[in-house]
Amino acid sequence: MSEVNVNWFEIPVLNTARAAEFYATVLGTPLDTIDGPDGPMQVFAGSDGPAGALWPVDTPPAHGGVMVYLGCDDIDAALDRAVGAGGAIESARASIGPFGFIGRFRDTEGNVVALHSPAG
């Protein structure tokens, strides 16, 4: 099988500050701020620089859009933090066999985002 790399992702948000605080709480690390083409951007750090960003929009995100899987060491703890930060659990941690575990939450902006852990 050929290797596939995710080069970038954008999560649509109505309130960038609220969403940045939410994701910092869920992932246990703050987002970075970089100078983007239209001004400052809140970004998720990757191993080689920014991996994705919060994307300011004027209308609520549609349900059923792109599913983003964010790496996570402890899915249960991250889901609990998501609820504590104003989100909701969409699906609890579940096994995906030899590929690890996943869980899904709805963020403060209405997006459904997945968490993935190779070991639980």
N, CA, C and O atoms as CSV, one atom per row, in Angstrom:
chain,resi,resn,atom,element,x,y,z
A,1,MET,N,N,0.839,-1.171,0.000
A,1,MET,CA,C,0.000,0.000,0.000
A,1,MET,C,C,0.892,1.245,0.000
A,1,MET,O,O,1.896,1.282,0.710
A,2,SER,N,N,0.544,2.235,-0.767
A,2,SER,CA,C,1.298,3.478,-0.816
A,2,SER,C,C,1.019,4.319,0.422
A,2,SER,O,O,-0.084,4.298,0.970
A,3,GLU,N,N,2.024,5.050,0.849
A,3,GLU,CA,C,1.867,5.942,1.994
A,3,GLU,C,C,1.026,7.144,1.605
A,3,GLU,O,O,1.182,7.695,0.516
A,4,VAL,N,N,0.136,7.547,2.495
A,4,VAL,CA,C,-0.692,8.735,2.290
A,4,VAL,C,C,-0.416,9.701,3.422
A,4,VAL,O,O,-0.476,9.321,4.591
A,5,ASN,N,N,-0.119,10.925,3.096
A,5,ASN,CA,C,0.121,11.959,4.100
A,5,ASN,C,C,-1.009,12.971,4.079
A,5,ASN,O,O,-1.479,13.366,3.012
A,6,VAL,N,N,-1.433,13.381,5.232
A,6,VAL,CA,C,-2.391,14.477,5.319
A,6,VAL,C,C,-1.573,15.756,5.344
A,6,VAL,O,O,-0.791,15.978,6.269
A,7,ASN,N,N,-1.746,16.590,4.342
A,7,ASN,CA,C,-0.946,17.807,4.238
A,7,ASN,C,C,-1.530,18.983,5.004
A,7,ASN,O,O,-0.788,19.850,5.466
A,8,TRP,N,N,-2.842,19.023,5.144
A,8,TRP,CA,C,-3.482,20.184,5.762
A,8,TRP,C,C,-4.928,19.856,6.046
A,8,TRP,O,O,-5.522,19.037,5.345
A,9,PHE,N,N,-5.506,20.473,7.051
A,9,PHE,CA,C,-6.937,20.386,7.289
A,9,PHE,C,C,-7.405,21.712,7.868
A,9,PHE,O,O,-6.636,22.425,8.513
A,10,GLU,N,N,-8.647,22.031,7.637
A,10,GLU,CA,C,-9.250,23.234,8.197
A,10,GLU,C,C,-10.565,22.846,8.861
A,10,GLU,O,O,-11.371,22.116,8.284
A,11,ILE,N,N,-10.772,23.340,10.073
A,11,ILE,CA,C,-12.003,23.094,10.806
A,11,ILE,C,C,-12.785,24.400,10.809
A,11,ILE,O,O,-12.326,25.390,11.380
A,12,PRO,N,N,-13.973,24.422,10.174
A,12,PRO,CA,C,-14.753,25.659,10.136
A,12,PRO,C,C,-15.261,26.035,11.532
A,12,PRO,O,O,-15.750,25.182,12.272
A,13,VAL,N,N,-15.139,27.321,11.883
A,13,VAL,CA,C,-15.549,27.799,13.202
A,13,VAL,C,C,-16.261,29.143,13.089
A,13,VAL,O,O,-15.917,29.981,12.255
A,14,LEU,N,N,-17.251,29.325,13.937
A,14,LEU,CA,C,-17.949,30.611,14.008
A,14,LEU,C,C,-17.214,31.593,14.911
A,14,LEU,O,O,-17.243,32.799,14.665
A,15,ASN,N,N,-16.559,31.093,15.949
A,15,ASN,CA,C,-15.874,31.918,16.933
A,15,ASN,C,C,-14.473,31.342,17.121
A,15,ASN,O,O,-14.297,30.338,17.810
A,16,THR,N,N,-13.490,31.973,16.514
A,16,THR,CA,C,-12.129,31.438,16.514
A,16,THR,C,C,-11.545,31.339,17.919
A,16,THR,O,O,-10.929,30.328,18.257
A,17,ALA,N,N,-11.725,32.363,18.738
A,17,ALA,CA,C,-11.164,32.338,20.092
A,17,ALA,C,C,-11.770,31.201,20.907
A,17,ALA,O,O,-11.052,30.474,21.593
A,18,ARG,N,N,-13.089,31.047,20.833
A,18,ARG,CA,C,-13.762,29.978,21.574
A,18,ARG,C,C,-13.284,28.609,21.094
A,18,ARG,O,O,-13.014,27.724,21.906
A,19,ALA,N,N,-13.179,28.435,19.763
A,19,ALA,CA,C,-12.747,27.157,19.207
A,19,ALA,C,C,-11.296,26.860,19.570
A,19,ALA,O,O,-10.967,25.716,19.883
A,20,ALA,N,N,-10.415,27.872,19.535
A,20,ALA,CA,C,-9.005,27.662,19.904
A,20,ALA,C,C,-8.903,27.216,21.357
A,20,ALA,O,O,-8.117,26.324,21.677
A,21,GLU,N,N,-9.682,27.822,22.231
A,21,GLU,CA,C,-9.677,27.419,23.648
A,21,GLU,C,C,-10.203,25.991,23.794
A,21,GLU,O,O,-9.653,25.201,24.562
A,22,PHE,N,N,-11.265,25.660,23.060
A,22,PHE,CA,C,-11.839,24.318,23.105
A,22,PHE,C,C,-10.804,23.272,22.699
A,22,PHE,O,O,-10.600,22.300,23.427
A,23,TYR,N,N,-10.148,23.450,21.557
A,23,TYR,CA,C,-9.185,22.456,21.074
A,23,TYR,C,C,-7.941,22.400,21.958
A,23,TYR,O,O,-7.365,21.327,22.139
A,24,ALA,N,N,-7.521,23.528,22.507
A,24,ALA,CA,C,-6.393,23.515,23.441
A,24,ALA,C,C,-6.738,22.697,24.679
A,24,ALA,O,O,-5.896,21.964,25.198
A,25,THR,N,N,-7.963,22.819,25.146
A,25,THR,CA,C,-8.413,22.053,26.312
A,25,THR,C,C,-8.503,20.571,25.986
A,25,THR,O,O,-8.001,19.740,26.743
A,26,VAL,N,N,-9.133,20.230,24.874
A,26,VAL,CA,C,-9.314,18.819,24.504
A,26,VAL,C,C,-7.971,18.127,24.289
A,26,VAL,O,O,-7.765,17.015,24.774
A,27,LEU,N,N,-7.060,18.774,23.569
A,27,LEU,CA,C,-5.785,18.149,23.213
A,27,LEU,C,C,-4.696,18.360,24.263
A,27,LEU,O,O,-3.629,17.752,24.186
A,28,GLY,N,N,-4.969,19.224,25.245
A,28,GLY,CA,C,-4.001,19.447,26.303
A,28,GLY,C,C,-2.801,20.264,25.886
A,28,GLY,O,O,-1.760,20.206,26.539
A,29,THR,N,N,-2.923,21.025,24.811
A,29,THR,CA,C,-1.835,21.867,24.332
A,29,THR,C,C,-2.430,23.028,23.535
A,29,THR,O,O,-3.393,22.837,22.793
A,30,PRO,N,N,-1.862,24.234,23.682
A,30,PRO,CA,C,-2.429,25.366,22.949
A,30,PRO,C,C,-2.161,25.289,21.448
A,30,PRO,O,O,-1.194,24.669,21.005
A,31,LEU,N,N,-3.028,25.925,20.682
A,31,LEU,CA,C,-2.788,26.068,19.253
A,31,LEU,C,C,-1.754,27.173,19.056
A,31,LEU,O,O,-1.604,28.049,19.908
A,32,ASP,N,N,-1.051,27.127,17.942
A,32,ASP,CA,C,-0.094,28.168,17.603
A,32,ASP,C,C,-0.800,29.243,16.788
A,32,ASP,O,O,-1.848,28.994,16.191
A,33,THR,N,N,-0.225,30.428,16.769
A,33,THR,CA,C,-0.714,31.508,15.921
A,33,THR,C,C,0.368,31.814,14.896
A,33,THR,O,O,1.530,32.029,15.242
A,34,ILE,N,N,-0.036,31.829,13.619
A,34,ILE,CA,C,0.910,32.185,12.556
A,34,ILE,C,C,0.308,33.301,11.717
A,34,ILE,O,O,-0.895,33.553,11.780
A,35,ASP,N,N,1.139,33.963,10.940
A,35,ASP,CA,C,0.658,34.970,9.998
A,35,ASP,C,C,0.203,34.260,8.739
A,35,ASP,O,O,1.018,33.711,7.997
A,36,GLY,N,N,-1.107,34.270,8.498
A,36,GLY,CA,C,-1.671,33.646,7.313
A,36,GLY,C,C,-1.865,34.653,6.202
A,36,GLY,O,O,-1.558,35.831,6.379
A,37,PRO,N,N,-2.366,34.218,5.065
A,37,PRO,CA,C,-2.546,35.115,3.926
A,37,PRO,C,C,-3.571,36.225,4.194
A,37,PRO,O,O,-3.517,37.283,3.567
A,38,ASP,N,N,-4.510,35.980,5.132
A,38,ASP,CA,C,-5.533,36.983,5.447
A,38,ASP,C,C,-5.419,37.484,6.881
A,38,ASP,O,O,-6.379,38.034,7.421
A,39,GLY,N,N,-4.260,37.303,7.501
A,39,GLY,CA,C,-4.063,37.723,8.885
A,39,GLY,C,C,-3.720,36.541,9.772
A,39,GLY,O,O,-3.444,35.448,9.279
A,40,PRO,N,N,-3.736,36.757,11.089
A,40,PRO,CA,C,-3.358,35.687,12.017
A,40,PRO,C,C,-4.253,34.460,11.886
A,40,PRO,O,O,-5.461,34.574,11.676
A,41,MET,N,N,-3.638,33.284,12.015
A,41,MET,CA,C,-4.368,32.016,11.943
A,41,MET,C,C,-4.040,31.193,13.183
A,41,MET,O,O,-2.898,31.173,13.641
A,42,GLN,N,N,-5.053,30.513,13.723
A,42,GLN,CA,C,-4.861,29.558,14.816
A,42,GLN,C,C,-4.609,28.206,14.170
A,42,GLN,O,O,-5.451,27.709,13.422
A,43,VAL,N,N,-3.451,27.604,14.452
A,43,VAL,CA,C,-3.063,26.374,13.770
A,43,VAL,C,C,-2.704,25.265,14.752
A,43,VAL,O,O,-2.317,25.511,15.894
A,44,PHE,N,N,-2.848,24.028,14.262
A,44,PHE,CA,C,-2.445,22.833,14.983
A,44,PHE,C,C,-1.016,22.511,14.560
A,44,PHE,O,O,-0.725,22.411,13.368
A,45,ALA,N,N,-0.129,22.349,15.533
A,45,ALA,CA,C,1.271,22.062,15.229
A,45,ALA,C,C,1.431,20.633,14.744
A,45,ALA,O,O,0.839,19.708,15.301
A,46,GLY,N,N,2.233,20.459,13.706
A,46,GLY,CA,C,2.597,19.140,13.204
A,46,GLY,C,C,4.090,18.939,13.401
A,46,GLY,O,O,4.774,19.839,13.890
A,47,SER,N,N,4.595,17.801,13.038
A,47,SER,CA,C,6.023,17.525,13.222
A,47,SER,C,C,6.906,18.394,12.334
A,47,SER,O,O,8.066,18.642,12.666
A,48,ASP,N,N,6.371,18.856,11.212
A,48,ASP,CA,C,7.148,19.687,10.291
A,48,ASP,C,C,6.565,21.081,10.129
A,48,ASP,O,O,6.753,21.708,9.086
A,49,GLY,N,N,5.859,21.580,11.143
A,49,GLY,CA,C,5.215,22.884,11.054
A,49,GLY,C,C,3.707,22.738,11.163
A,49,GLY,O,O,3.219,21.680,11.562
A,50,PRO,N,N,2.964,23.775,10.819
A,50,PRO,CA,C,1.506,23.711,10.948
A,50,PRO,C,C,0.908,22.579,10.116
A,50,PRO,O,O,1.299,22.359,8.969
A,51,ALA,N,N,-0.050,21.861,10.718
A,51,ALA,CA,C,-0.689,20.730,10.038
A,51,ALA,C,C,-2.114,21.046,9.611
A,51,ALA,O,O,-2.660,20.381,8.731
A,52,GLY,N,N,-2.715,22.049,10.222
A,52,GLY,CA,C,-4.084,22.421,9.911
A,52,GLY,C,C,-4.455,23.659,10.705
A,52,GLY,O,O,-3.682,24.122,11.543
A,53,ALA,N,N,-5.649,24.198,10.440
A,53,ALA,CA,C,-6.031,25.461,11.059
A,53,ALA,C,C,-7.524,25.523,11.349
A,53,ALA,O,O,-8.317,24.738,10.828
A,54,LEU,N,N,-7.878,26.474,12.191
A,54,LEU,CA,C,-9.280,26.828,12.376
A,54,LEU,C,C,-9.624,27.801,11.259
A,54,LEU,O,O,-8.858,28.721,10.971
A,55,TRP,N,N,-10.769,27.598,10.634
A,55,TRP,CA,C,-11.175,28.384,9.472
A,55,TRP,C,C,-12.418,29.196,9.827
A,55,TRP,O,O,-13.499,28.622,9.960
A,56,PRO,N,N,-12.294,30.530,9.986
A,56,PRO,CA,C,-13.454,31.350,10.337
A,56,PRO,C,C,-14.492,31.364,9.207
A,56,PRO,O,O,-14.168,31.616,8.046
A,57,VAL,N,N,-15.748,31.086,9.581
A,57,VAL,CA,C,-16.859,31.096,8.630
A,57,VAL,C,C,-18.002,31.917,9.220
A,57,VAL,O,O,-18.025,32.193,10.419
A,58,ASP,N,N,-18.948,32.304,8.367
A,58,ASP,CA,C,-20.074,33.122,8.798
A,58,ASP,C,C,-21.349,32.324,9.065
A,58,ASP,O,O,-22.285,32.842,9.674
A,59,THR,N,N,-21.393,31.077,8.618
A,59,THR,CA,C,-22.582,30.248,8.829
A,59,THR,C,C,-22.174,28.950,9.521
A,59,THR,O,O,-21.048,28.488,9.335
A,60,PRO,N,N,-23.054,28.358,10.309
A,60,PRO,CA,C,-22.699,27.127,11.024
A,60,PRO,C,C,-22.244,26.033,10.062
A,60,PRO,O,O,-22.792,25.892,8.968
A,61,PRO,N,N,-21.233,25.255,10.477
A,61,PRO,CA,C,-20.757,24.150,9.639
A,61,PRO,C,C,-21.862,23.136,9.377
A,61,PRO,O,O,-22.728,22.911,10.222
A,62,ALA,N,N,-21.823,22.536,8.212
A,62,ALA,CA,C,-22.801,21.509,7.851
A,62,ALA,C,C,-22.469,20.206,8.560
A,62,ALA,O,O,-21.298,19.892,8.771
A,63,HIS,N,N,-23.488,19.449,8.927
A,63,HIS,CA,C,-23.284,18.141,9.538
A,63,HIS,C,C,-22.858,17.154,8.454
A,63,HIS,O,O,-23.382,17.181,7.340
A,64,GLY,N,N,-21.914,16.291,8.781
A,64,GLY,CA,C,-21.513,15.251,7.836
A,64,GLY,C,C,-20.433,15.668,6.865
A,64,GLY,O,O,-20.286,15.049,5.811
A,65,GLY,N,N,-19.666,16.711,7.192
A,65,GLY,CA,C,-18.590,17.142,6.315
A,65,GLY,C,C,-17.372,16.251,6.455
A,65,GLY,O,O,-17.503,15.079,6.808
A,66,VAL,N,N,-16.212,16.774,6.188
A,66,VAL,CA,C,-14.959,16.040,6.257
A,66,VAL,C,C,-14.735,15.563,7.691
A,66,VAL,O,O,-14.954,16.317,8.639
A,67,MET,N,N,-14.302,14.318,7.848
A,67,MET,CA,C,-13.987,13.782,9.169
A,67,MET,C,C,-12.491,13.887,9.381
A,67,MET,O,O,-11.711,13.293,8.638
A,68,VAL,N,N,-12.096,14.626,10.373
A,68,VAL,CA,C,-10.698,14.800,10.725
A,68,VAL,C,C,-10.408,13.899,11.923
A,68,VAL,O,O,-11.166,13.897,12.893
A,69,TYR,N,N,-9.323,13.136,11.863
A,69,TYR,CA,C,-8.898,12.295,12.978
A,69,TYR,C,C,-7.658,12.925,13.602
A,69,TYR,O,O,-6.617,13.033,12.954
A,70,LEU,N,N,-7.772,13.337,14.850
A,70,LEU,CA,C,-6.656,13.943,15.565
A,70,LEU,C,C,-6.022,12.890,16.466
A,70,LEU,O,O,-6.723,12.157,17.163
A,71,GLY,N,N,-4.692,12.819,16.449
A,71,GLY,CA,C,-3.980,11.870,17.290
A,71,GLY,C,C,-4.159,12.193,18.757
A,71,GLY,O,O,-4.210,13.361,19.142
A,72,CYS,N,N,-4.254,11.149,19.582
A,72,CYS,CA,C,-4.563,11.329,20.986
A,72,CYS,C,C,-4.056,10.128,21.771
A,72,CYS,O,O,-4.240,8.992,21.336
A,73,ASP,N,N,-3.421,10.354,22.922
A,73,ASP,CA,C,-2.933,9.245,23.744
A,73,ASP,C,C,-4.031,8.599,24.571
A,73,ASP,O,O,-4.026,7.382,24.759
A,74,ASP,N,N,-4.977,9.396,25.071
A,74,ASP,CA,C,-6.022,8.899,25.961
A,74,ASP,C,C,-7.374,9.422,25.481
A,74,ASP,O,O,-7.773,10.532,25.832
A,75,ILE,N,N,-8.068,8.629,24.687
A,75,ILE,CA,C,-9.327,9.061,24.081
A,75,ILE,C,C,-10.376,9.370,25.134
A,75,ILE,O,O,-11.069,10.382,25.030
A,76,ASP,N,N,-10.510,8.520,26.151
A,76,ASP,CA,C,-11.523,8.763,27.182
A,76,ASP,C,C,-11.297,10.101,27.878
A,76,ASP,O,O,-12.244,10.859,28.089
A,77,ALA,N,N,-10.063,10.392,28.232
A,77,ALA,CA,C,-9.756,11.660,28.896
A,77,ALA,C,C,-10.032,12.841,27.968
A,77,ALA,O,O,-10.569,13.859,28.403
A,78,ALA,N,N,-9.669,12.709,26.697
A,78,ALA,CA,C,-9.905,13.794,25.746
A,78,ALA,C,C,-11.403,14.025,25.539
A,78,ALA,O,O,-11.847,15.169,25.448
A,79,LEU,N,N,-12.186,12.937,25.465
A,79,LEU,CA,C,-13.639,13.090,25.327
A,79,LEU,C,C,-14.224,13.775,26.553
A,79,LEU,O,O,-15.110,14.620,26.427
A,80,ASP,N,N,-13.741,13.421,27.732
A,80,ASP,CA,C,-14.200,14.090,28.952
A,80,ASP,C,C,-13.865,15.575,28.919
A,80,ASP,O,O,-14.679,16.410,29.314
A,81,ARG,N,N,-12.661,15.903,28.447
A,81,ARG,CA,C,-12.272,17.313,28.351
A,81,ARG,C,C,-13.129,18.042,27.327
A,81,ARG,O,O,-13.457,19.214,27.511
A,82,ALA,N,N,-13.497,17.346,26.237
A,82,ALA,CA,C,-14.359,17.961,25.221
A,82,ALA,C,C,-15.689,18.367,25.839
A,82,ALA,O,O,-16.174,19.474,25.602
A,83,VAL,N,N,-16.281,17.478,26.629
A,83,VAL,CA,C,-17.554,17.792,27.294
A,83,VAL,C,C,-17.369,18.956,28.263
A,83,VAL,O,O,-18.191,19.871,28.300
A,84,GLY,N,N,-16.293,18.922,29.045
A,84,GLY,CA,C,-16.015,19.987,30.001
A,84,GLY,C,C,-15.781,21.336,29.350
A,84,GLY,O,O,-16.010,22.374,29.971
A,85,ALA,N,N,-15.326,21.331,28.103
A,85,ALA,CA,C,-15.051,22.572,27.381
A,85,ALA,C,C,-16.248,23.059,26.567
A,85,ALA,O,O,-16.150,24.056,25.852
A,86,GLY,N,N,-17.384,22.353,26.676
A,86,GLY,CA,C,-18.585,22.803,25.976
A,86,GLY,C,C,-18.983,21.970,24.790
A,86,GLY,O,O,-19.945,22.312,24.103
A,87,GLY,N,N,-18.279,20.884,24.518
A,87,GLY,CA,C,-18.613,20.008,23.403
A,87,GLY,C,C,-19.509,18.871,23.856
A,87,GLY,O,O,-20.012,18.880,24.979
A,88,ALA,N,N,-19.705,17.903,22.992
A,88,ALA,CA,C,-20.550,16.742,23.297
A,88,ALA,C,C,-19.929,15.502,22.664
A,88,ALA,O,O,-19.325,15.577,21.594
A,89,ILE,N,N,-20.083,14.370,23.330
A,89,ILE,CA,C,-19.581,13.110,22.788
A,89,ILE,C,C,-20.546,12.615,21.725
A,89,ILE,O,O,-21.746,12.500,21.973
A,90,GLU,N,N,-20.024,12.323,20.550
A,90,GLU,CA,C,-20.811,11.743,19.463
A,90,GLU,C,C,-20.732,10.225,19.502
A,90,GLU,O,O,-21.732,9.546,19.269
A,91,SER,N,N,-19.540,9.681,19.796
A,91,SER,CA,C,-19.382,8.244,19.980
A,91,SER,C,C,-18.211,8.002,20.924
A,91,SER,O,O,-17.142,8.593,20.771
A,92,ALA,N,N,-18.429,7.128,21.899
A,92,ALA,CA,C,-17.412,6.805,22.894
A,92,ALA,C,C,-16.266,6.047,22.233
A,92,ALA,O,O,-16.361,5.626,21.080
A,93,ARG,N,N,-15.181,5.882,22.987
A,93,ARG,CA,C,-14.017,5.147,22.489
A,93,ARG,C,C,-14.445,3.756,22.048
A,93,ARG,O,O,-15.165,3.059,22.764
A,94,ALA,N,N,-13.997,3.361,20.865
A,94,ALA,CA,C,-14.339,2.053,20.309
A,94,ALA,C,C,-13.124,1.490,19.587
A,94,ALA,O,O,-12.334,2.236,19.008
A,95,SER,N,N,-12.983,0.191,19.625
A,95,SER,CA,C,-11.884,-0.489,18.948
A,95,SER,C,C,-12.097,-0.497,17.443
A,95,SER,O,O,-13.215,-0.662,16.955
A,96,ILE,N,N,-11.010,-0.317,16.729
A,96,ILE,CA,C,-11.014,-0.523,15.277
A,96,ILE,C,C,-9.996,-1.621,14.947
A,96,ILE,O,O,-9.262,-1.557,13.961
A,97,GLY,N,N,-9.994,-2.627,15.824
A,97,GLY,CA,C,-9.136,-3.786,15.627
A,97,GLY,C,C,-7.663,-3.446,15.702
A,97,GLY,O,O,-7.243,-2.719,16.602
A,98,PRO,N,N,-6.869,-3.961,14.771
A,98,PRO,CA,C,-5.420,-3.750,14.835
A,98,PRO,C,C,-5.003,-2.301,14.583
A,98,PRO,O,O,-3.829,-1.958,14.723
A,99,PHE,N,N,-5.956,-1.455,14.214
A,99,PHE,CA,C,-5.643,-0.051,13.919
A,99,PHE,C,C,-5.778,0.841,15.145
A,99,PHE,O,O,-5.472,2.031,15.069
A,100,GLY,N,N,-6.230,0.292,16.279
A,100,GLY,CA,C,-6.311,1.080,17.498
A,100,GLY,C,C,-7.731,1.375,17.922
A,100,GLY,O,O,-8.605,0.510,17.877
A,101,PHE,N,N,-7.947,2.616,18.335
A,101,PHE,CA,C,-9.234,3.031,18.884
A,101,PHE,C,C,-9.594,4.417,18.355
A,101,PHE,O,O,-8.721,5.218,18.022
A,102,ILE,N,N,-10.891,4.677,18.287
A,102,ILE,CA,C,-11.379,5.990,17.886
A,102,ILE,C,C,-12.510,6.421,18.815
A,102,ILE,O,O,-13.121,5.597,19.494
A,103,GLY,N,N,-12.773,7.696,18.832
A,103,GLY,CA,C,-13.912,8.290,19.517
A,103,GLY,C,C,-14.235,9.576,18.788
A,103,GLY,O,O,-13.366,10.158,18.138
A,104,ARG,N,N,-15.482,10.028,18.889
A,104,ARG,CA,C,-15.871,11.253,18.174
A,104,ARG,C,C,-16.590,12.215,19.112
A,104,ARG,O,O,-17.316,11.803,20.017
A,105,PHE,N,N,-16.370,13.514,18.874
A,105,PHE,CA,C,-17.060,14.547,19.642
A,105,PHE,C,C,-17.549,15.645,18.707
A,105,PHE,O,O,-17.065,15.795,17.585
A,106,ARG,N,N,-18.527,16.412,19.200
A,106,ARG,CA,C,-18.996,17.609,18.497
A,106,ARG,C,C,-18.373,18.790,19.222
A,106,ARG,O,O,-18.489,18.900,20.442
A,107,ASP,N,N,-17.711,19.679,18.480
A,107,ASP,CA,C,-17.055,20.821,19.112
A,107,ASP,C,C,-18.030,21.963,19.353
A,107,ASP,O,O,-19.220,21.845,19.062
A,108,THR,N,N,-17.526,23.059,19.882
A,108,THR,CA,C,-18.365,24.219,20.201
A,108,THR,C,C,-18.913,24.911,18.966
A,108,THR,O,O,-19.795,25.763,19.074
A,109,GLU,N,N,-18.404,24.556,17.793
A,109,GLU,CA,C,-18.836,25.187,16.549
A,109,GLU,C,C,-19.780,24.310,15.742
A,109,GLU,O,O,-20.260,24.730,14.689
A,110,GLY,N,N,-20.056,23.103,16.216
A,110,GLY,CA,C,-20.972,22.202,15.520
A,110,GLY,C,C,-20.289,21.148,14.665
A,110,GLY,O,O,-20.973,20.333,14.046
A,111,ASN,N,N,-18.948,21.139,14.611
A,111,ASN,CA,C,-18.216,20.140,13.834
A,111,ASN,C,C,-18.118,18.830,14.591
A,111,ASN,O,O,-17.986,18.832,15.815
A,112,VAL,N,N,-18.181,17.708,13.880
A,112,VAL,CA,C,-17.884,16.408,14.471
A,112,VAL,C,C,-16.455,16.071,14.083
A,112,VAL,O,O,-16.101,16.046,12.904
A,113,VAL,N,N,-15.627,15.807,15.118
A,113,VAL,CA,C,-14.218,15.524,14.926
A,113,VAL,C,C,-13.912,14.204,15.625
A,113,VAL,O,O,-14.480,13.902,16.674
A,114,ALA,N,N,-13.011,13.422,15.036
A,114,ALA,CA,C,-12.647,12.122,15.601
A,114,ALA,C,C,-11.269,12.197,16.261
A,114,ALA,O,O,-10.415,13.005,15.895
A,115,LEU,N,N,-11.095,11.324,17.241
A,115,LEU,CA,C,-9.805,11.124,17.892
A,115,LEU,C,C,-9.334,9.717,17.568
A,115,LEU,O,O,-10.150,8.799,17.479
A,116,HIS,N,N,-8.033,9.531,17.391
A,116,HIS,CA,C,-7.477,8.209,17.101
A,116,HIS,C,C,-6.295,7.937,18.008
A,116,HIS,O,O,-5.447,8.804,18.215
A,117,SER,N,N,-6.243,6.743,18.544
A,117,SER,CA,C,-5.097,6.291,19.326
A,117,SER,C,C,-4.723,4.886,18.866
A,117,SER,O,O,-5.594,4.020,18.775
A,118,PRO,N,N,-3.458,4.644,18.578
A,118,PRO,CA,C,-3.075,3.300,18.156
A,118,PRO,C,C,-3.145,2.269,19.286
A,118,PRO,O,O,-3.177,1.066,19.026
A,119,ALA,N,N,-3.170,2.742,20.554
A,119,ALA,CA,C,-3.102,1.778,21.665
A,119,ALA,C,C,-4.138,2.005,22.763
A,119,ALA,O,O,-3.915,1.567,23.892
A,120,GLY,N,N,-5.234,2.654,22.491
A,120,GLY,CA,C,-6.267,2.762,23.513
A,120,GLY,C,C,-6.408,4.116,24.036
A,120,GLY,O,O,-7.243,4.358,24.907
